[in-house]
Amino acid sequence: MARFIEKEYPYKINTVSMGGGTGHYGHIVGFSEFNDPDCMTAVTTITDIGGSTGRLIKDFQGKLLPMGDPRRCLLAFAPAEIREEMIDWFNYRFPSHLKRWQEHNLLNLNLAAFEEMANNDFEEGISKFQRILRIPGHILPVSHDRNIKLAALLTNKRRVIGEDKIDTRFKKKSYQPKIKIDDLYLTSPATANPSVLAAIEQADVLIFPPGDLYTSTLPHLLVKGIPEAIQKSKAFKIYIGNLMT
């Protein structure tokens, strides 16, 4: 059985990272090797409503916030000595022959239960989950608003609605590389989470980690109050672009 190792960190810098997907995961894993994870706040988007997450949100009648990106952040913040043991649990999906459960992520079900037990308080639910497993760090949704979809207006005036559809549109046979994304917007207004605004105000460093520009980085900036808070912040700001797209 893995043991928790008390670790002294060379840095205790208040950081706020705003991203999603594997890029955000990689940033947290790497940065928490040097910086105290309890000084790190990971801000996640609220527009990931595809797959297992989307089905759970529908089953819970829209009362849940997306848990895909928070799930990755939880795994990233997990102490290195137990992270490898947790990967199978955090990434497990039920097999397709179990029709009611097919493709559901096991941890998504856990997080949905914790959120509901916390009276749909996402932050309290995920904090309780972290306390039980002794996972450090802070994970915050960029907004508490529910049922928010990401939409893209293309240069041919066609609209693509849904983060997952924007993310995978290049996989379709009808995909034309010359047709670009002209505008990005939320289908409903979203207001910034006060806890995120406070974290930005107190941050020493504000980081946009690697990730898809349209579905991991920009959705944060579409939330009312976030761009203004970033502009006012005295934090050192870092944007890490992808090596390739």
LINHU-V902797 format. One record per pair of residues at least 12 apart in sequence whose ideal C-beta (glycine too) atoms are under 6 Angstrom apart, sorted by the first residue. I is the first residue (numbers start at 1). GAP is how many residues later the second one is. D is the distance in whole Angstrom. If there is no record, write none. Layout:
I:GAP:D
I:GAP:D
This chain:
2:79:5
2:80:4
2:83:6
4:75:6
5:76:6
9:27:4
10:24:6
11:23:6
11:24:5
12:24:5
12:27:5
13:22:5
13:26:6
13:191:5
13:192:6
14:25:5
14:188:6
14:189:5
14:190:5
15:25:5
15:190:5
16:25:5
16:183:5
16:184:6
16:187:4
16:190:5
17:25:5
17:190:4
17:192:6
18:25:5
18:190:6
18:202:5
19:190:4
19:192:5
19:197:5
20:25:5
20:49:5
20:191:6
20:196:4
21:190:5
21:195:5
23:186:5
23:187:3
23:188:4
24:185:5
25:47:5
25:51:5
27:182:4
28:14:6
28:48:4
29:47:5
37:40:5
37:99:4
37:100:4
38:98:5
40:97:5
41:97:4
41:158:5
42:31:4
42:97:5
43:97:5
43:99:5
43:153:5
44:25:4
44:26:5
44:97:6
45:174:4
46:19:6
46:20:6
46:95:5
46:97:5
46:102:5
47:101:6
47:103:4
47:116:5
47:172:5
48:18:4
48:20:5
48:21:6
48:115:5
49:17:6
50:114:3
52:51:6
52:52:5
52:53:5
52:56:5
53:13:5
53:14:6
53:15:5
56:52:6
56:56:5
62:84:5
62:85:5
63:57:5
64:48:6
64:51:6
65:57:5
65:76:5
67:41:5
67:44:4
70:56:6
70:69:5
71:36:5
73:66:5
74:61:6
75:15:5
77:58:5
77:59:6
77:60:4
78:57:5
90:17:5
92:14:4
93:12:5
114:14:6
114:15:5
122:19:6
126:13:6
140:53:6
140:55:5
140:56:5
141:52:6
142:54:6
142:78:5
142:81:5
143:47:4
143:48:6
143:50:5
143:80:5
144:49:6
145:45:4
148:38:5
148:40:5
148:42:5
149:12:6
149:13:6
149:38:4
150:13:5
150:69:6
151:34:5
151:36:5
152:14:5
152:29:5
152:32:5
153:29:5
153:30:4
154:25:5
155:24:6
155:25:5
155:27:5
156:23:5
163:52:5
166:48:6
166:49:6
167:48:5
181:33:6
184:30:6
184:34:6
186:36:5
190:33:5
191:33:5
192:31:5
192:33:3
192:34:5
197:32:5
200:29:5
200:33:5
203:32:4
204:31:6
205:30:6
205:31:5
206:29:4
206:31:5
207:31:5
208:31:4
209:31:5
210:30:5
210:32:5
